[in-house]
């Protein structure tokens, strides 16, 4: 097996598990978008594990800028990224502010 194929591709479930453990989000959705990129320049030809979309809502983002939230996500995924992840679209939000009941 060559060095380029010596890793197991990342799955959406694996990415979600790692992020859930690290950031304890109230909402998380990870989608593997790899199939939508077949035929694009630079695509590895893999069927999964290279392009992902992430929507995450977590209290751990409180007080952080947009860039800092993304850095926190990438830090949590530092062991997965070298396994062939080429692109990660991130929507990182704070939990919704509860609406107070009207009287």
Jmol script that loads the backbone (N, CA, C; Angstrom):
load data "model"
ATOM      1  N   UNK A   1       0.857  -1.177   0.000  1.00  0.00           N
ATOM      2  CA  UNK A   1       0.000   0.000   0.000  1.00  0.00           C
ATOM      3  C   UNK A   1       0.896   1.232   0.000  1.00  0.00           C
ATOM      4  N   UNK A   2       0.602   2.187  -0.869  1.00  0.00           N
ATOM      5  CA  UNK A   2       1.431   3.392  -0.945  1.00  0.00           C
ATOM      6  C   UNK A   2       1.125   4.328   0.207  1.00  0.00           C
ATOM      7  N   UNK A   3       2.018   5.275   0.448  1.00  0.00           N
ATOM      8  CA  UNK A   3       1.827   6.237   1.530  1.00  0.00           C
ATOM      9  C   UNK A   3       0.558   7.056   1.313  1.00  0.00           C
ATOM     10  N   UNK A   4       0.196   7.315   0.047  1.00  0.00           N
ATOM     11  CA  UNK A   4      -0.989   8.123  -0.245  1.00  0.00           C
ATOM     12  C   UNK A   4      -2.278   7.395   0.110  1.00  0.00           C
ATOM     13  N   UNK A   5      -2.255   6.056   0.143  1.00  0.00           N
ATOM     14  CA  UNK A   5      -3.464   5.304   0.447  1.00  0.00           C
ATOM     15  C   UNK A   5      -3.353   4.543   1.760  1.00  0.00           C
ATOM     16  N   UNK A   6      -2.383   4.895   2.588  1.00  0.00           N
ATOM     17  CA  UNK A   6      -2.126   4.175   3.831  1.00  0.00           C
ATOM     18  C   UNK A   6      -3.065   4.587   4.966  1.00  0.00           C
ATOM     19  N   UNK A   7      -4.059   5.413   4.697  1.00  0.00           N
ATOM     20  CA  UNK A   7      -4.978   5.852   5.733  1.00  0.00           C
ATOM     21  C   UNK A   7      -6.399   5.440   5.376  1.00  0.00           C
ATOM     22  N   UNK A   8      -7.226   5.341   6.395  1.00  0.00           N
ATOM     23  CA  UNK A   8      -8.648   5.108   6.189  1.00  0.00           C
ATOM     24  C   UNK A   8      -9.312   6.462   6.015  1.00  0.00           C
ATOM     25  N   UNK A   9     -10.152   6.624   4.989  1.00  0.00           N
ATOM     26  CA  UNK A   9     -10.839   7.907   4.818  1.00  0.00           C
ATOM     27  C   UNK A   9     -11.722   8.226   6.028  1.00  0.00           C
ATOM     28  N   UNK A  10     -11.891   9.489   6.290  1.00  0.00           N
ATOM     29  CA  UNK A  10     -12.733   9.968   7.376  1.00  0.00           C
ATOM     30  C   UNK A  10     -14.194   9.810   6.970  1.00  0.00           C
ATOM     31  N   UNK A  11     -15.039   9.455   7.922  1.00  0.00           N
ATOM     32  CA  UNK A  11     -16.475   9.395   7.677  1.00  0.00           C
ATOM     33  C   UNK A  11     -17.155  10.557   8.396  1.00  0.00           C
ATOM     34  N   UNK A  12     -18.345  10.907   7.940  1.00  0.00           N
ATOM     35  CA  UNK A  12     -19.118  11.967   8.597  1.00  0.00           C
ATOM     36  C   UNK A  12     -19.416  11.575  10.040  1.00  0.00           C
ATOM     37  N   UNK A  13     -19.728  10.303  10.273  1.00  0.00           N
ATOM     38  CA  UNK A  13     -20.034   9.839  11.635  1.00  0.00           C
ATOM     39  C   UNK A  13     -18.822   9.978  12.547  1.00  0.00           C
ATOM     40  N   UNK A  14     -17.648   9.668  12.039  1.00  0.00           N
ATOM     41  CA  UNK A  14     -16.423   9.791  12.835  1.00  0.00           C
ATOM     42  C   UNK A  14     -16.154  11.258  13.175  1.00  0.00           C
ATOM     43  N   UNK A  15     -16.318  12.134  12.182  1.00  0.00           N
ATOM     44  CA  UNK A  15     -16.105  13.554  12.408  1.00  0.00           C
ATOM     45  C   UNK A  15     -17.106  14.079  13.447  1.00  0.00           C
ATOM     46  N   UNK A  16     -18.351  13.657  13.329  1.00  0.00           N
ATOM     47  CA  UNK A  16     -19.383  14.085  14.278  1.00  0.00           C
ATOM     48  C   UNK A  16     -19.073  13.600  15.688  1.00  0.00           C
ATOM     49  N   UNK A  17     -18.599  12.377  15.817  1.00  0.00           N
ATOM     50  CA  UNK A  17     -18.255  11.821  17.124  1.00  0.00           C
ATOM     51  C   UNK A  17     -17.121  12.603  17.785  1.00  0.00           C
ATOM     52  N   UNK A  18     -16.088  12.903  17.024  1.00  0.00           N
ATOM     53  CA  UNK A  18     -14.936  13.638  17.548  1.00  0.00           C
ATOM     54  C   UNK A  18     -15.360  15.045  17.988  1.00  0.00           C
ATOM     55  N   UNK A  19     -16.137  15.725  17.153  1.00  0.00           N
ATOM     56  CA  UNK A  19     -16.582  17.076  17.496  1.00  0.00           C
ATOM     57  C   UNK A  19     -17.537  17.080  18.680  1.00  0.00           C
ATOM     58  N   UNK A  20     -18.399  16.082  18.768  1.00  0.00           N
ATOM     59  CA  UNK A  20     -19.330  15.992  19.899  1.00  0.00           C
ATOM     60  C   UNK A  20     -18.579  15.827  21.214  1.00  0.00           C
ATOM     61  N   UNK A  21     -17.565  14.982  21.208  1.00  0.00           N
ATOM     62  CA  UNK A  21     -16.776  14.760  22.419  1.00  0.00           C
ATOM     63  C   UNK A  21     -15.988  16.011  22.810  1.00  0.00           C
ATOM     64  N   UNK A  22     -15.440  16.706  21.833  1.00  0.00           N
ATOM     65  CA  UNK A  22     -14.579  17.858  22.116  1.00  0.00           C
ATOM     66  C   UNK A  22     -15.348  19.128  22.463  1.00  0.00           C
ATOM     67  N   UNK A  23     -16.468  19.355  21.776  1.00  0.00           N
ATOM     68  CA  UNK A  23     -17.148  20.647  21.903  1.00  0.00           C
ATOM     69  C   UNK A  23     -18.519  20.566  22.573  1.00  0.00           C
ATOM     70  N   UNK A  24     -19.015  19.368  22.785  1.00  0.00           N
ATOM     71  CA  UNK A  24     -20.305  19.145  23.444  1.00  0.00           C
ATOM     72  C   UNK A  24     -21.393  20.071  22.893  1.00  0.00           C
ATOM     73  N   UNK A  25     -21.651  20.002  21.591  1.00  0.00           N
ATOM     74  CA  UNK A  25     -22.628  20.899  20.976  1.00  0.00           C
ATOM     75  C   UNK A  25     -24.061  20.538  21.345  1.00  0.00           C
ATOM     76  N   UNK A  26     -24.930  21.532  21.268  1.00  0.00           N
ATOM     77  CA  UNK A  26     -26.357  21.255  21.463  1.00  0.00           C
ATOM     78  C   UNK A  26     -26.969  20.792  20.135  1.00  0.00           C
ATOM     79  N   UNK A  27     -26.293  21.097  19.033  1.00  0.00           N
ATOM     80  CA  UNK A  27     -26.720  20.632  17.709  1.00  0.00           C
ATOM     81  C   UNK A  27     -25.479  20.431  16.863  1.00  0.00           C
ATOM     82  N   UNK A  28     -25.473  19.331  16.097  1.00  0.00           N
ATOM     83  CA  UNK A  28     -24.374  19.100  15.159  1.00  0.00           C
ATOM     84  C   UNK A  28     -24.897  18.283  13.986  1.00  0.00           C
ATOM     85  N   UNK A  29     -24.466  18.683  12.807  1.00  0.00           N
ATOM     86  CA  UNK A  29     -24.801  17.951  11.592  1.00  0.00           C
ATOM     87  C   UNK A  29     -23.576  17.978  10.693  1.00  0.00           C
ATOM     88  N   UNK A  30     -23.091  16.802  10.329  1.00  0.00           N
ATOM     89  CA  UNK A  30     -21.944  16.683   9.434  1.00  0.00           C
ATOM     90  C   UNK A  30     -22.416  15.950   8.189  1.00  0.00           C
ATOM     91  N   UNK A  31     -22.123  16.531   7.046  1.00  0.00           N
ATOM     92  CA  UNK A  31     -22.524  15.922   5.777  1.00  0.00           C
ATOM     93  C   UNK A  31     -21.295  15.713   4.911  1.00  0.00           C
ATOM     94  N   UNK A  32     -21.181  14.521   4.322  1.00  0.00           N
ATOM     95  CA  UNK A  32     -20.087  14.233   3.401  1.00  0.00           C
ATOM     96  C   UNK A  32     -20.532  14.663   2.002  1.00  0.00           C
ATOM     97  N   UNK A  33     -19.869  15.669   1.462  1.00  0.00           N
ATOM     98  CA  UNK A  33     -20.211  16.231   0.152  1.00  0.00           C
ATOM     99  C   UNK A  33     -19.277  15.740  -0.957  1.00  0.00           C
ATOM    100  N   UNK A  34     -18.491  14.729  -0.687  1.00  0.00           N
ATOM    101  CA  UNK A  34     -17.468  14.267  -1.628  1.00  0.00           C
ATOM    102  C   UNK A  34     -18.032  13.965  -3.014  1.00  0.00           C
ATOM    103  N   UNK A  35     -19.163  13.275  -3.073  1.00  0.00           N
ATOM    104  CA  UNK A  35     -19.727  12.869  -4.365  1.00  0.00           C
ATOM    105  C   UNK A  35     -20.024  14.057  -5.268  1.00  0.00           C
ATOM    106  N   UNK A  36     -20.344  15.201  -4.686  1.00  0.00           N
ATOM    107  CA  UNK A  36     -20.652  16.398  -5.470  1.00  0.00           C
ATOM    108  C   UNK A  36     -19.409  16.993  -6.128  1.00  0.00           C
ATOM    109  N   UNK A  37     -18.232  16.504  -5.771  1.00  0.00           N
ATOM    110  CA  UNK A  37     -16.987  17.073  -6.285  1.00  0.00           C
ATOM    111  C   UNK A  37     -16.269  16.158  -7.271  1.00  0.00           C
ATOM    112  N   UNK A  38     -16.866  15.032  -7.628  1.00  0.00           N
ATOM    113  CA  UNK A  38     -16.260  14.147  -8.631  1.00  0.00           C
ATOM    114  C   UNK A  38     -16.069  14.912  -9.936  1.00  0.00           C
ATOM    115  N   UNK A  39     -14.925  14.750 -10.531  1.00  0.00           N
ATOM    116  CA  UNK A  39     -14.631  15.401 -11.799  1.00  0.00           C
ATOM    117  C   UNK A  39     -14.037  16.788 -11.668  1.00  0.00           C
ATOM    118  N   UNK A  40     -14.032  17.344 -10.474  1.00  0.00           N
ATOM    119  CA  UNK A  40     -13.427  18.664 -10.281  1.00  0.00           C
ATOM    120  C   UNK A  40     -11.908  18.547 -10.276  1.00  0.00           C
ATOM    121  N   UNK A  41     -11.254  19.603 -10.678  1.00  0.00           N
ATOM    122  CA  UNK A  41      -9.787  19.611 -10.670  1.00  0.00           C
ATOM    123  C   UNK A  41      -9.285  19.342  -9.258  1.00  0.00           C
ATOM    124  N   UNK A  42      -8.325  18.465  -9.137  1.00  0.00           N
ATOM    125  CA  UNK A  42      -7.730  18.166  -7.839  1.00  0.00           C
ATOM    126  C   UNK A  42      -8.479  17.121  -7.033  1.00  0.00           C
ATOM    127  N   UNK A  43      -9.641  16.661  -7.503  1.00  0.00           N
ATOM    128  CA  UNK A  43     -10.379  15.630  -6.756  1.00  0.00           C
ATOM    129  C   UNK A  43      -9.598  14.331  -6.806  1.00  0.00           C
ATOM    130  N   UNK A  44      -9.520  13.653  -5.690  1.00  0.00           N
ATOM    131  CA  UNK A  44      -8.697  12.447  -5.588  1.00  0.00           C
ATOM    132  C   UNK A  44      -9.348  11.228  -6.233  1.00  0.00           C
ATOM    133  N   UNK A  45     -10.630  11.320  -6.539  1.00  0.00           N
ATOM    134  CA  UNK A  45     -11.343  10.165  -7.081  1.00  0.00           C
ATOM    135  C   UNK A  45     -12.026   9.355  -5.991  1.00  0.00           C
ATOM    136  N   UNK A  46     -11.834   9.728  -4.727  1.00  0.00           N
ATOM    137  CA  UNK A  46     -12.451   9.010  -3.609  1.00  0.00           C
ATOM    138  C   UNK A  46     -13.967   9.165  -3.651  1.00  0.00           C
ATOM    139  N   UNK A  47     -14.666   8.135  -3.190  1.00  0.00           N
ATOM    140  CA  UNK A  47     -16.126   8.177  -3.143  1.00  0.00           C
ATOM    141  C   UNK A  47     -16.641   8.901  -1.911  1.00  0.00           C
ATOM    142  N   UNK A  48     -15.822   8.985  -0.871  1.00  0.00           N
ATOM    143  CA  UNK A  48     -16.218   9.676   0.359  1.00  0.00           C
ATOM    144  C   UNK A  48     -14.971  10.104   1.114  1.00  0.00           C
ATOM    145  N   UNK A  49     -15.181  11.023   2.080  1.00  0.00           N
ATOM    146  CA  UNK A  49     -14.103  11.359   3.004  1.00  0.00           C
ATOM    147  C   UNK A  49     -13.198  12.514   2.637  1.00  0.00           C
ATOM    148  N   UNK A  50     -13.540  13.289   1.588  1.00  0.00           N
ATOM    149  CA  UNK A  50     -12.653  14.401   1.230  1.00  0.00           C
ATOM    150  C   UNK A  50     -13.286  15.786   1.398  1.00  0.00           C
ATOM    151  N   UNK A  51     -14.603  15.884   1.231  1.00  0.00           N
ATOM    152  CA  UNK A  51     -15.300  17.172   1.304  1.00  0.00           C
ATOM    153  C   UNK A  51     -16.470  17.053   2.277  1.00  0.00           C
ATOM    154  N   UNK A  52     -16.526  17.976   3.238  1.00  0.00           N
ATOM    155  CA  UNK A  52     -17.576  17.923   4.261  1.00  0.00           C
ATOM    156  C   UNK A  52     -18.197  19.294   4.480  1.00  0.00           C
ATOM    157  N   UNK A  53     -19.454  19.272   4.949  1.00  0.00           N
ATOM    158  CA  UNK A  53     -20.140  20.466   5.442  1.00  0.00           C
ATOM    159  C   UNK A  53     -20.484  20.205   6.894  1.00  0.00           C
ATOM    160  N   UNK A  54     -20.281  21.213   7.730  1.00  0.00           N
ATOM    161  CA  UNK A  54     -20.541  21.095   9.157  1.00  0.00           C
ATOM    162  C   UNK A  54     -21.422  22.244   9.614  1.00  0.00           C
ATOM    163  N   UNK A  55     -22.483  21.913  10.333  1.00  0.00           N
ATOM    164  CA  UNK A  55     -23.311  22.916  11.013  1.00  0.00           C
ATOM    165  C   UNK A  55     -23.274  22.515  12.481  1.00  0.00           C
ATOM    166  N   UNK A  56     -22.769  23.407  13.313  1.00  0.00           N
ATOM    167  CA  UNK A  56     -22.596  23.096  14.730  1.00  0.00           C
ATOM    168  C   UNK A  56     -23.005  24.304  15.576  1.00  0.00           C
ATOM    169  N   UNK A  57     -23.692  24.020  16.671  1.00  0.00           N
ATOM    170  CA  UNK A  57     -24.134  25.054  17.611  1.00  0.00           C
ATOM    171  C   UNK A  57     -23.659  24.626  18.991  1.00  0.00           C
ATOM    172  N   UNK A  58     -22.787  25.455  19.611  1.00  0.00           N
ATOM    173  CA  UNK A  58     -22.193  25.050  20.885  1.00  0.00           C
ATOM    174  C   UNK A  58     -21.908  26.243  21.787  1.00  0.00           C
ATOM    175  N   UNK A  59     -22.080  26.034  23.084  1.00  0.00           N
ATOM    176  CA  UNK A  59     -21.768  27.071  24.074  1.00  0.00           C
ATOM    177  C   UNK A  59     -20.262  27.353  24.108  1.00  0.00           C
ATOM    178  N   UNK A  60     -19.466  26.402  23.693  1.00  0.00           N
ATOM    179  CA  UNK A  60     -18.015  26.607  23.708  1.00  0.00           C
ATOM    180  C   UNK A  60     -17.578  27.715  22.746  1.00  0.00           C
ATOM    181  N   UNK A  61     -18.482  28.191  21.890  1.00  0.00           N
ATOM    182  CA  UNK A  61     -18.172  29.292  20.979  1.00  0.00           C
ATOM    183  C   UNK A  61     -18.438  30.669  21.603  1.00  0.00           C
ATOM    184  N   UNK A  62     -18.984  30.682  22.818  1.00  0.00           N
ATOM    185  CA  UNK A  62     -19.310  31.943  23.482  1.00  0.00           C
ATOM    186  C   UNK A  62     -18.069  32.830  23.604  1.00  0.00           C
ATOM    187  N   UNK A  63     -18.201  34.070  23.160  1.00  0.00           N
ATOM    188  CA  UNK A  63     -17.113  35.034  23.256  1.00  0.00           C
ATOM    189  C   UNK A  63     -16.054  34.910  22.171  1.00  0.00           C
ATOM    190  N   UNK A  64     -16.228  33.974  21.255  1.00  0.00           N
ATOM    191  CA  UNK A  64     -15.236  33.766  20.200  1.00  0.00           C
ATOM    192  C   UNK A  64     -15.677  34.404  18.893  1.00  0.00           C
ATOM    193  N   UNK A  65     -14.725  34.923  18.152  1.00  0.00           N
ATOM    194  CA  UNK A  65     -15.004  35.468  16.827  1.00  0.00           C
ATOM    195  C   UNK A  65     -15.263  34.320  15.853  1.00  0.00           C
ATOM    196  N   UNK A  66     -15.704  34.679  14.665  1.00  0.00           N
ATOM    197  CA  UNK A  66     -15.941  33.704  13.597  1.00  0.00           C
ATOM    198  C   UNK A  66     -14.680  32.863  13.341  1.00  0.00           C
ATOM    199  N   UNK A  67     -13.554  33.540  13.220  1.00  0.00           N
ATOM    200  CA  UNK A  67     -12.280  32.856  12.954  1.00  0.00           C
ATOM    201  C   UNK A  67     -11.893  31.961  14.129  1.00  0.00           C
ATOM    202  N   UNK A  68     -12.069  32.431  15.354  1.00  0.00           N
ATOM    203  CA  UNK A  68     -11.727  31.626  16.533  1.00  0.00           C
ATOM    204  C   UNK A  68     -12.598  30.372  16.632  1.00  0.00           C
ATOM    205  N   UNK A  69     -13.865  30.478  16.256  1.00  0.00           N
ATOM    206  CA  UNK A  69     -14.755  29.307  16.259  1.00  0.00           C
ATOM    207  C   UNK A  69     -14.246  28.260  15.276  1.00  0.00           C
ATOM    208  N   UNK A  70     -13.850  28.715  14.086  1.00  0.00           N
ATOM    209  CA  UNK A  70     -13.333  27.791  13.076  1.00  0.00           C
ATOM    210  C   UNK A  70     -12.031  27.142  13.552  1.00  0.00           C
ATOM    211  N   UNK A  71     -11.180  27.919  14.204  1.00  0.00           N
ATOM    212  CA  UNK A  71      -9.923  27.359  14.729  1.00  0.00           C
ATOM    213  C   UNK A  71     -10.202  26.279  15.773  1.00  0.00           C
ATOM    214  N   UNK A  72     -11.215  26.505  16.610  1.00  0.00           N
ATOM    215  CA  UNK A  72     -11.590  25.525  17.622  1.00  0.00           C
ATOM    216  C   UNK A  72     -12.044  24.227  16.970  1.00  0.00           C
ATOM    217  N   UNK A  73     -12.825  24.335  15.907  1.00  0.00           N
ATOM    218  CA  UNK A  73     -13.279  23.152  15.167  1.00  0.00           C
ATOM    219  C   UNK A  73     -12.082  22.428  14.560  1.00  0.00           C
ATOM    220  N   UNK A  74     -11.217  23.156  13.870  1.00  0.00           N
ATOM    221  CA  UNK A  74     -10.051  22.530  13.240  1.00  0.00           C
ATOM    222  C   UNK A  74      -9.116  21.907  14.272  1.00  0.00           C
ATOM    223  N   UNK A  75      -8.988  22.530  15.429  1.00  0.00           N
ATOM    224  CA  UNK A  75      -8.155  21.946  16.479  1.00  0.00           C
ATOM    225  C   UNK A  75      -8.740  20.612  16.939  1.00  0.00           C
ATOM    226  N   UNK A  76     -10.056  20.553  17.087  1.00  0.00           N
ATOM    227  CA  UNK A  76     -10.702  19.297  17.505  1.00  0.00           C
ATOM    228  C   UNK A  76     -10.510  18.202  16.456  1.00  0.00           C
ATOM    229  N   UNK A  77     -10.403  18.592  15.193  1.00  0.00           N
ATOM    230  CA  UNK A  77     -10.285  17.623  14.088  1.00  0.00           C
ATOM    231  C   UNK A  77      -8.844  17.391  13.635  1.00  0.00           C
ATOM    232  N   UNK A  78      -7.881  17.875  14.412  1.00  0.00           N
ATOM    233  CA  UNK A  78      -6.471  17.841  13.983  1.00  0.00           C
ATOM    234  C   UNK A  78      -5.970  16.445  13.615  1.00  0.00           C
ATOM    235  N   UNK A  79      -6.492  15.395  14.240  1.00  0.00           N
ATOM    236  CA  UNK A  79      -6.025  14.042  13.912  1.00  0.00           C
ATOM    237  C   UNK A  79      -6.729  13.460  12.689  1.00  0.00           C
ATOM    238  N   UNK A  80      -7.883  14.026  12.320  1.00  0.00           N
ATOM    239  CA  UNK A  80      -8.628  13.520  11.165  1.00  0.00           C
ATOM    240  C   UNK A  80      -8.228  14.207   9.863  1.00  0.00           C
ATOM    241  N   UNK A  81      -7.883  15.471   9.928  1.00  0.00           N
ATOM    242  CA  UNK A  81      -7.617  16.252   8.716  1.00  0.00           C
ATOM    243  C   UNK A  81      -6.523  15.637   7.820  1.00  0.00           C
ATOM    244  N   UNK A  82      -5.448  15.098   8.362  1.00  0.00           N
ATOM    245  CA  UNK A  82      -4.409  14.530   7.496  1.00  0.00           C
ATOM    246  C   UNK A  82      -4.841  13.255   6.763  1.00  0.00           C
ATOM    247  N   UNK A  83      -6.003  12.728   7.095  1.00  0.00           N
ATOM    248  CA  UNK A  83      -6.474  11.484   6.474  1.00  0.00           C
ATOM    249  C   UNK A  83      -7.268  11.736   5.191  1.00  0.00           C
ATOM    250  N   UNK A  84      -6.936  12.804   4.490  1.00  0.00           N
ATOM    251  CA  UNK A  84      -7.516  13.035   3.169  1.00  0.00           C
ATOM    252  C   UNK A  84      -8.618  14.064   3.107  1.00  0.00           C
ATOM    253  N   UNK A  85      -8.911  14.745   4.216  1.00  0.00           N
ATOM    254  CA  UNK A  85      -9.935  15.785   4.182  1.00  0.00           C
ATOM    255  C   UNK A  85      -9.368  16.967   3.394  1.00  0.00           C
ATOM    256  N   UNK A  86     -10.054  17.308   2.326  1.00  0.00           N
ATOM    257  CA  UNK A  86      -9.604  18.380   1.432  1.00  0.00           C
ATOM    258  C   UNK A  86     -10.354  19.683   1.699  1.00  0.00           C
ATOM    259  N   UNK A  87     -11.635  19.578   2.064  1.00  0.00           N
ATOM    260  CA  UNK A  87     -12.440  20.790   2.259  1.00  0.00           C
ATOM    261  C   UNK A  87     -13.446  20.578   3.384  1.00  0.00           C
ATOM    262  N   UNK A  88     -13.628  21.626   4.186  1.00  0.00           N
ATOM    263  CA  UNK A  88     -14.593  21.594   5.281  1.00  0.00           C
ATOM    264  C   UNK A  88     -15.290  22.947   5.338  1.00  0.00           C
ATOM    265  N   UNK A  89     -16.577  22.961   4.982  1.00  0.00           N
ATOM    266  CA  UNK A  89     -17.387  24.179   5.085  1.00  0.00           C
ATOM    267  C   UNK A  89     -18.003  24.186   6.481  1.00  0.00           C
ATOM    268  N   UNK A  90     -17.761  25.250   7.239  1.00  0.00           N
ATOM    269  CA  UNK A  90     -18.178  25.303   8.645  1.00  0.00           C
ATOM    270  C   UNK A  90     -19.190  26.416   8.875  1.00  0.00           C
ATOM    271  N   UNK A  91     -20.302  26.053   9.511  1.00  0.00           N
ATOM    272  CA  UNK A  91     -21.255  27.032  10.041  1.00  0.00           C
ATOM    273  C   UNK A  91     -21.267  26.789  11.540  1.00  0.00           C
ATOM    274  N   UNK A  92     -20.589  27.657  12.299  1.00  0.00           N
ATOM    275  CA  UNK A  92     -20.422  27.500  13.747  1.00  0.00           C
ATOM    276  C   UNK A  92     -21.180  28.613  14.457  1.00  0.00           C
ATOM    277  N   UNK A  93     -22.190  28.231  15.218  1.00  0.00           N
ATOM    278  CA  UNK A  93     -23.075  29.204  15.850  1.00  0.00           C
ATOM    279  C   UNK A  93     -23.138  29.021  17.356  1.00  0.00           C
ATOM    280  N   UNK A  94     -23.564  30.083  18.013  1.00  0.00           N
ATOM    281  CA  UNK A  94     -23.891  30.008  19.443  1.00  0.00           C
ATOM    282  C   UNK A  94     -25.277  29.404  19.574  1.00  0.00           C
ATOM    283  N   UNK A  95     -25.559  28.778  20.730  1.00  0.00           N
ATOM    284  CA  UNK A  95     -26.914  28.276  20.957  1.00  0.00           C
ATOM    285  C   UNK A  95     -27.919  29.436  20.866  1.00  0.00           C
ATOM    286  N   UNK A  96     -29.113  29.101  20.438  1.00  0.00           N
ATOM    287  CA  UNK A  96     -30.159  30.119  20.315  1.00  0.00           C
ATOM    288  C   UNK A  96     -30.494  30.680  21.693  1.00  0.00           C
ATOM    289  N   UNK A  97     -30.731  31.967  21.736  1.00  0.00           N
ATOM    290  CA  UNK A  97     -31.158  32.612  22.978  1.00  0.00           C
ATOM    291  C   UNK A  97     -32.597  32.208  23.236  1.00  0.00           C
ATOM    292  N   UNK A  98     -32.891  31.671  24.419  1.00  0.00           N
ATOM    293  CA  UNK A  98     -34.260  31.261  24.682  1.00  0.00           C
ATOM    294  C   UNK A  98     -35.224  32.445  24.649  1.00  0.00           C
ATOM    295  N   UNK A  99     -36.376  32.208  24.114  1.00  0.00           N
ATOM    296  CA  UNK A  99     -37.401  33.239  24.047  1.00  0.00           C
ATOM    297  C   UNK A  99     -38.207  33.178  25.332  1.00  0.00           C
ATOM    298  N   UNK A 100     -38.324  34.326  26.007  1.00  0.00           N
ATOM    299  CA  UNK A 100     -39.081  34.331  27.263  1.00  0.00           C
ATOM    300  C   UNK A 100     -40.576  34.308  26.944  1.00  0.00           C
ATOM    301  N   UNK A 101     -41.350  33.563  27.738  1.00  0.00           N
ATOM    302  CA  UNK A 101     -42.790  33.477  27.468  1.00  0.00           C
ATOM    303  C   UNK A 101     -43.460  34.830  27.697  1.00  0.00           C
ATOM    304  N   UNK A 102     -44.453  35.138  26.876  1.00  0.00           N
ATOM    305  CA  UNK A 102     -45.192  36.391  27.054  1.00  0.00           C
ATOM    306  C   UNK A 102     -46.312  36.178  28.061  1.00  0.00           C
ATOM    307  N   UNK A 103     -46.663  37.234  28.753  1.00  0.00           N
ATOM    308  CA  UNK A 103     -47.701  37.141  29.778  1.00  0.00           C
ATOM    309  C   UNK A 103     -48.984  37.716  29.291  1.00  0.00           C
TER     310      UNK A 103
END
end "model"
wireframe off; spacefill off
backbone 0.3
color backbone group
